[in-house]
Amino acid sequence: MVVVADFSLSCSFPTKMIDCFTNGTMAALAVKVESVPSLSPSQLTLRDLSCRPLQSDAINAVFYFNVNSCGTTRRFDNNLLTYENEVLFTSYRLRVACHYLVNDTKVVQFLYQNNPAPVVQPGLGDLAVIMRLALGRTWQLK
């Protein structure tokens, strides 16, 4: 006979729900759940209530935002930088977080190739020539 007021539940979804990009932006997918039947994905917001979904339908809402906006918080733990925000509705809360290693080095492969020499294709058509004549100095073509 124990009453639990707060609990967490982990669910697996067939699609990626949070994307963390190296340019400092986050993308989050909020999915309508049966436990909140009054939820309208278009009415979801982030912590900053002016941050609305980029797109939404009857089941999903997609947010795309910069980590320095929309009420996103930043926390350092040793060598890990975490950005956090929440997707909110009256009785709906989805925590979204991105974790970045501080002082991490990324190895990027760089390949190049020589561009081929430009090729001039022969063509047919009209060529318009305009000549202007002037008195005075004489120009000589070489």
Secondary structure, DSSP 4 states (H G I P E B T S, - for coil): ----S--------SS--EEE-TTSEEEEEEE--TT-TT--GGG-B-SSTT---SEE-SSEEEEEEETTSTT-EEEEETTEEEEEEEEEETTEEEEEEEEEETT----------PPPPP-PPP------------SS------
